[in-house]
Each structure stands twice: as C-alpha cells, then as structure tokens.
Amino acid sequence: MTTQRTDRALTEHLGPRLTGADLSRLATLIGLDRPVEVVDVGASPLVGEPPAYADLLAAGLATVTGFEPDAAAFAELQARAGELSRYLPHAVGDGGRHTLRRCAAGGFSSLLEPDAAQLAVLTDFPRLAEVVGRDEVDTVRLDDTEVARADLLALDVQGSEPAILDGASRVLRTCVAVQVEVGFHRLYEDGPTLADVDTRLRAAGFVPHTFVTTRTWPLAPVIWEDPLEAHARHLVEADLLYVRDLARLTALPVDLLRAGAVLACGAYGAMGLGLVCVRELVRRGALGRDAETRLRDLLTTALGLEDPPHPARTDHPDTDSSGGRR
C-alpha cells in the first residue's frame, strides 16, 4: 500500500484543534492539574496518520502508554519515546495464546484469519492481506497489565477489539473517551463489525460521538488509476470516538471532566463536547461562573470564528417559550 493510496483511502473528519499556547491556556482555564492519560493499544500509526493526541503529548499535557507487539514497530516507537511516553511489547487480547497472522502489509496482520472471499471484493486487498508468516503469541488482558487508568483508550487492533474490551472492564471505568477502529466490511473470518464493538461500549456507558476517520477503497476490478476510481469506493472501516453518555455526566468525577474537555478541544476538535464538560464543571462549582464564556472566547479567537452566541441561550430562535413553532 503506497503512501499516496493510503492518503487517498483515508478521510479525516476532525474539526480544527487547539495547538501550542492555546492548549496551555485551555489547560489553565479548566484547572487541569495532571496530564491526560492515554492508553494506545496497537500504537504504531499508519504512514501519514499521527495519533489524534499527538499535539497534547507534544505540549506536555498528556502521557501515553502504548502496546505494540510487532518487533520492528516497537523498536521504532522506543526510539522516539520521550519522558511522557512508554511502550510495552505486549499483544493485548483475552489473555490466551493465539496465532498471529503476519500479512504482506503490516496493517493487515491479525490474530484472525483473513477472509479470502471478502478480500477479493476490494482492489489489491488479496495481495496486501496475504499471510506471509504465522507466530504463536501470548496475549494479556488490559485489566491485568500495569495500566491504572486511561482517560482515553485508543484501539487499532485488526479484529481483536471485542476481546480487548471484554478484558478491560476495570480500565474502561476510568475512561472518559474511547477511540476505536470499527469494521463495516468483514476482512477476517468471523471478524467483528461495528455492531459487536458498539454493543460492548454502550453497555459500558459510552455512546458514539463523532467519526475520526473513514477508510474507503475501490471495488475490484476498478484500479487506482481508473478514471472511475473516485466513484467506485466501498466503505471498509472507520475510527469512531465514543464518549461517556452526555446525559449522565453527573456520575463522572471532576478530574475526568477536566480531562474530557482537554481531549475534546485539543485532540478531536470537538468544541461542543468541551463546552458540555466545562458547563458541568461550572454547575458543580469546580470552575467559576464565567468559565464557559472564557472558553468560548478562547475557541473563537484561536479558530478565527465569529463572536459566539450568548452562552445562556438554549431555545431555538424559531420556537416560542412553549416549544411550538412560531
């Protein structure tokens, strides 16, 4: 898979994010008193696809514990690790011993067997997902690792998402958000799709908030050089951001709401989510009454937007006080 093809296949859906000095101002505004803690399972990023939390890590506002069992990818991660990042060479899963299928393109390697019939639907996929080696690996449950908490849990594990979530009930209780890759086209035999992941995360108290990326691919026999390529795409997978149910934020501790606001504005450009977290902090008296206005001012100035609407207005301009249309 060439970089060009990866770039053309991947669409990012994130909004503009705060960076640099604006991130520091945000952290001060909401009273962040510890780094946001990120746990990244399958930490080796694809070419041209840095993690969403990269700016927070660079600003010293986040720490990351990454898991990457591939030896070459792990060595690369170790070489560039800083004081706020650590990487562990474990395969996270259900705690059992499994066969790792190493594929011609590393991004396809999985504990599951590639599904030849489903791969044949997509251009190049049979070649990219060809199994070139098999290794027996021991997996560890996330709850059995040294991870104490994760404000953000990121999963990119080629079909092992349900097994990891089933073994992470303790860690999930500490999270405010989960970024997870979900499949729409089944690439592996008995592999999970969106429904398998969604059911588990909803049961743990999370709801889908936004698409982070989507990946589409030409249907065979359309090739990349075909004039019809852009009009022959099939939805393969996406990264989804799940967050704590926004109707039940009263159950979250204050420090998790602070971490949620920083992640929302600094990692995902989800400014509405940041405002919701700050409003709950104000309601509890954890921030001053002007915190929402100050955050709106920071966001609109940093992003070069128009003046914000009045923060207290919640009714629709086309409805009367009873909720009926004017």
C-alpha positions as CSV (number, residue, x, y, z in Angstrom):
1,M,0.0,0.0,0.0
2,T,1.7,3.2,-1.1
3,T,1.5,6.4,0.9
4,Q,-0.4,8.0,-1.9
5,R,-3.0,5.3,-1.8
6,T,-3.3,5.4,2.0
7,D,-3.8,9.2,1.8
8,R,-6.5,8.8,-0.9
9,A,-8.2,6.0,1.0
10,L,-8.4,7.8,4.4
11,T,-10.7,10.7,5.1
12,E,-10.3,12.7,8.3
13,H,-13.4,14.1,9.9
14,L,-11.9,16.0,12.9
15,G,-12.5,19.7,13.4
16,P,-9.7,22.2,13.9
17,R,-7.9,21.6,17.1
18,L,-6.2,23.9,19.6
19,T,-2.4,23.8,19.5
20,G,0.6,25.3,21.2
21,A,0.0,28.2,23.5
22,D,-3.8,27.8,23.1
23,L,-3.6,24.3,24.6
24,S,-1.8,25.7,27.6
25,R,-4.4,28.4,28.0
26,L,-7.1,25.7,27.8
27,A,-5.5,23.6,30.5
28,T,-5.1,26.6,32.8
29,L,-8.7,27.7,32.2
30,I,-10.2,24.4,33.2
31,G,-7.8,23.8,36.0
32,L,-6.1,20.7,34.7
33,D,-3.8,19.5,37.4
34,R,-2.4,16.3,35.9
35,P,-1.6,15.2,32.3
36,V,-4.3,13.4,30.4
37,E,-3.6,9.7,30.4
38,V,-3.8,7.9,27.1
39,V,-3.6,4.2,26.6
40,D,-3.0,3.2,22.9
41,V,-3.3,-0.5,22.0
42,G,-1.8,-1.0,18.6
43,A,0.3,2.1,19.0
44,S,2.2,2.0,15.7
45,P,0.5,4.7,13.5
46,L,0.0,4.3,9.7
47,V,2.1,6.4,7.4
48,G,0.9,9.9,7.5
49,E,-1.6,9.3,10.3
50,P,-0.3,10.6,13.6
51,P,-2.5,9.9,16.6
52,A,-5.1,12.4,17.5
53,Y,-3.5,13.1,20.8
54,A,-0.1,14.0,19.3
55,D,-0.4,17.7,20.0
56,L,-1.3,17.1,23.6
57,L,1.7,14.9,24.0
58,A,4.0,17.5,22.4
59,A,2.6,20.2,24.7
60,G,3.3,18.1,27.8
61,L,-0.4,17.8,28.6
62,A,-0.7,14.1,28.0
63,T,1.1,10.9,28.8
64,V,0.8,7.7,26.7
65,T,1.2,4.0,27.4
66,G,1.4,2.2,24.1
67,F,1.2,-1.5,23.4
68,E,2.8,-2.8,20.2
69,P,3.7,-6.5,19.8
70,D,5.3,-6.1,16.3
71,A,9.1,-6.1,17.0
72,A,10.0,-3.6,14.2
73,A,7.2,-1.2,15.1
74,F,8.0,-1.5,18.8
75,A,11.7,-0.7,18.2
76,E,10.7,2.4,16.2
77,L,8.3,3.6,19.0
78,Q,11.0,3.0,21.6
79,A,13.5,5.0,19.6
80,R,11.3,8.1,19.6
81,A,9.8,7.7,23.1
82,G,10.0,10.7,25.4
83,E,9.6,11.3,29.1
84,L,5.9,11.3,28.8
85,S,5.5,8.1,26.7
86,R,6.3,4.5,27.3
87,Y,5.7,1.5,25.1
88,L,5.3,-2.2,26.0
89,P,5.7,-5.1,23.6
90,H,2.6,-7.0,24.7
91,A,-0.2,-8.3,22.5
92,V,-3.4,-7.3,24.3
93,G,-6.3,-9.6,24.0
94,D,-8.2,-12.2,26.1
95,G,-5.2,-13.5,28.0
96,G,-4.9,-16.6,25.9
97,R,-2.4,-17.9,23.4
98,H,-3.2,-17.3,19.7
99,T,-1.7,-17.4,16.3
100,L,-0.6,-14.1,14.8
101,R,-1.0,-14.0,11.1
102,R,1.7,-11.7,9.7
103,C,0.5,-10.2,6.4
104,A,2.3,-8.7,3.4
105,A,1.2,-5.3,4.5
106,G,1.7,-4.9,8.3
107,G,-1.5,-3.0,8.8
108,F,-3.4,-6.2,8.0
109,S,-1.7,-8.5,10.5
110,S,-4.2,-10.0,12.9
111,L,-5.0,-12.8,15.3
112,L,-7.8,-13.6,12.9
113,E,-7.6,-15.4,9.5
114,P,-8.1,-13.1,6.5
115,D,-11.3,-13.9,4.7
116,A,-10.3,-14.5,1.1
117,A,-13.7,-14.1,-0.4
118,Q,-14.3,-10.8,1.2
119,L,-10.9,-9.5,0.4
120,A,-11.4,-10.3,-3.3
121,V,-14.2,-7.7,-3.4
122,L,-11.6,-4.9,-3.0
123,T,-8.7,-3.9,-5.3
124,D,-5.3,-5.0,-4.0
125,F,-6.6,-6.4,-0.7
126,P,-5.9,-10.1,-1.5
127,R,-2.2,-9.2,-2.1
128,L,-1.9,-6.8,0.9
129,A,-3.5,-9.3,3.3
130,E,-1.6,-12.3,2.1
131,V,-0.4,-14.3,5.1
132,V,3.4,-14.5,4.9
133,G,4.1,-15.9,8.4
134,R,2.4,-17.3,11.5
135,D,3.7,-16.9,15.0
136,E,2.3,-18.1,18.3
137,V,1.8,-15.2,20.7
138,D,0.6,-14.9,24.3
139,T,-1.9,-12.1,24.9
140,V,-2.6,-10.2,28.1
141,R,-5.9,-8.8,29.3
142,L,-5.7,-5.0,29.6
143,D,-7.0,-5.2,33.2
144,D,-4.1,-7.5,34.1
145,T,-1.4,-5.0,32.9
146,E,0.2,-2.2,34.9
147,V,-2.3,0.3,33.4
148,A,-4.0,2.0,36.4
149,R,-6.2,4.4,34.4
150,A,-6.9,5.7,30.9
151,D,-8.7,9.0,30.3
152,L,-8.6,8.0,26.6
153,L,-8.3,4.4,25.4
154,A,-7.4,4.0,21.7
155,L,-7.8,0.7,19.9
156,D,-6.5,-0.2,16.5
157,V,-6.0,-4.0,16.6
158,Q,-7.4,-5.6,13.4
159,G,-10.3,-7.6,14.8
160,S,-9.3,-8.0,18.5
161,E,-11.4,-5.1,19.7
162,P,-14.2,-7.3,21.3
163,A,-11.7,-9.5,23.1
164,I,-9.8,-6.4,24.4
165,L,-13.0,-4.7,25.6
166,D,-14.2,-7.8,27.3
167,G,-10.9,-7.9,29.3
168,A,-10.9,-4.2,30.1
169,S,-13.9,-3.5,32.4
170,R,-11.7,-2.0,35.1
171,V,-9.8,0.3,32.8
172,L,-13.0,1.3,31.0
173,R,-14.4,2.6,34.2
174,T,-11.6,5.2,34.3
175,C,-12.2,6.4,30.8
176,V,-14.0,9.5,29.5
177,A,-13.5,8.5,25.8
178,V,-12.6,5.5,23.6
179,Q,-11.3,5.8,20.1
180,V,-11.8,2.5,18.3
181,E,-11.5,1.2,14.8
182,V,-14.7,-0.5,13.6
183,G,-15.3,-2.6,10.6
184,F,-18.0,-2.3,8.0
185,H,-16.6,-4.7,5.5
186,R,-15.6,-8.0,7.2
187,L,-11.9,-8.6,6.3
188,Y,-11.3,-11.6,8.6
189,E,-13.1,-14.9,9.1
190,D,-15.6,-14.4,11.9
191,G,-14.2,-10.9,12.4
192,P,-16.2,-8.3,14.3
193,T,-18.1,-5.4,12.8
194,L,-19.5,-2.2,14.1
195,A,-22.3,-3.9,16.0
196,D,-20.0,-6.1,18.0
197,V,-18.0,-3.1,19.3
198,D,-20.9,-0.8,19.7
199,T,-22.9,-3.2,21.9
200,R,-20.0,-3.6,24.3
201,L,-19.2,0.1,24.6
202,R,-22.8,1.1,25.1
203,A,-23.1,-1.5,27.9
204,A,-20.0,0.2,29.5
205,G,-21.7,3.6,29.4
206,F,-20.3,5.1,26.2
207,V,-22.1,6.5,23.1
208,P,-20.7,7.3,19.7
209,H,-19.8,11.0,19.3
210,T,-18.0,11.5,16.0
211,F,-16.2,9.9,13.2
212,V,-12.4,10.4,13.5
213,T,-11.5,8.9,10.1
214,T,-13.2,6.7,7.5
215,R,-11.4,4.5,5.0
216,T,-12.9,3.7,1.6
217,W,-11.5,1.5,-1.1
218,P,-12.1,0.8,-4.8
219,L,-14.2,-2.2,-5.6
220,A,-12.5,-4.7,-7.9
221,P,-11.9,-4.6,-10.8
222,V,-11.6,-0.8,-10.6
223,I,-7.9,0.1,-10.0
224,W,-6.4,3.3,-8.6
225,E,-5.5,4.6,-12.0
226,D,-9.1,4.1,-13.3
227,P,-10.9,7.3,-14.1
228,L,-13.9,5.8,-12.2
229,E,-11.8,5.2,-9.1
230,A,-13.2,8.1,-7.0
231,H,-16.8,6.9,-7.9
232,A,-16.2,3.2,-7.1
233,R,-15.4,3.4,-3.4
234,H,-16.7,0.9,-0.8
235,L,-16.8,1.7,3.0
236,V,-14.3,-0.5,4.7
237,E,-13.7,0.8,8.2
238,A,-13.7,3.9,10.4
239,D,-12.2,5.2,13.6
240,L,-15.1,6.3,15.9
241,L,-14.8,8.4,19.0
242,Y,-17.1,7.1,21.8
243,V,-17.6,9.3,24.9
244,R,-19.4,8.9,28.2
245,D,-23.2,9.3,27.8
246,L,-23.6,13.1,27.8
247,A,-27.0,12.7,29.6
248,R,-25.2,11.1,32.6
249,L,-22.2,13.4,33.2
250,T,-23.2,13.9,36.8
251,A,-21.7,10.5,37.5
252,L,-18.2,11.5,36.4
253,P,-15.5,12.8,38.8
254,V,-14.3,16.3,38.3
255,D,-10.8,15.3,37.1
256,L,-12.3,13.2,34.4
257,L,-14.4,16.1,33.2
258,R,-11.3,18.3,33.0
259,A,-9.5,15.6,31.0
260,G,-12.5,15.3,28.8
261,A,-12.5,19.0,27.9
262,V,-8.8,18.9,27.1
263,L,-9.2,15.8,24.9
264,A,-12.3,17.2,23.1
265,C,-10.7,20.6,22.2
266,G,-7.1,19.6,21.9
267,A,-7.3,16.1,20.3
268,Y,-10.5,15.9,18.4
269,G,-11.7,19.5,17.6
270,A,-15.0,18.6,19.4
271,M,-15.6,22.0,20.8
272,G,-19.2,21.3,21.7
273,L,-18.1,18.4,23.8
274,G,-15.5,20.6,25.6
275,L,-18.2,23.2,26.4
276,V,-20.5,20.5,27.8
277,C,-17.7,19.3,30.1
278,V,-17.0,22.8,31.2
279,R,-20.6,23.6,31.8
280,E,-20.9,20.6,34.1
281,L,-17.8,21.7,36.0
282,V,-19.4,25.2,36.4
283,R,-22.6,23.6,37.7
284,R,-20.7,21.8,40.4
285,G,-18.7,24.9,41.4
286,A,-15.4,23.4,40.2
287,L,-15.0,26.3,37.9
288,G,-16.1,29.9,38.1
289,R,-19.3,31.0,36.5
290,D,-17.5,32.8,33.7
291,A,-15.6,29.6,32.6
292,E,-17.9,28.8,29.7
293,T,-17.7,32.4,28.3
294,R,-13.9,32.4,28.7
295,L,-13.7,29.0,26.9
296,R,-15.9,30.3,24.1
297,D,-13.7,33.4,23.8
298,L,-10.6,31.2,23.6
299,L,-12.0,28.9,21.0
300,T,-13.5,31.6,18.7
301,T,-10.3,33.7,18.9
302,A,-7.9,30.7,18.3
303,L,-10.0,29.4,15.4
304,G,-10.7,32.8,13.9
305,L,-14.5,32.5,14.2
306,E,-17.3,35.0,14.6
307,D,-18.3,36.2,18.1
308,P,-20.1,33.4,20.0
309,P,-23.8,33.4,20.7
310,H,-25.0,34.2,24.1
311,P,-24.0,31.2,26.3
312,A,-27.2,31.2,28.2
313,R,-29.5,30.9,25.2
314,T,-30.8,27.3,24.8
315,D,-34.1,27.8,22.9
316,H,-34.3,27.7,19.1
317,P,-34.9,31.1,17.5
318,D,-37.9,29.7,15.6
319,T,-39.7,28.3,18.7
320,D,-41.8,30.1,21.3
321,S,-41.4,29.5,25.1
322,S,-43.7,26.5,25.0
323,G,-41.6,24.8,22.3
324,G,-44.1,25.3,19.5
325,R,-43.1,26.7,16.1
326,R,-43.7,30.4,15.6
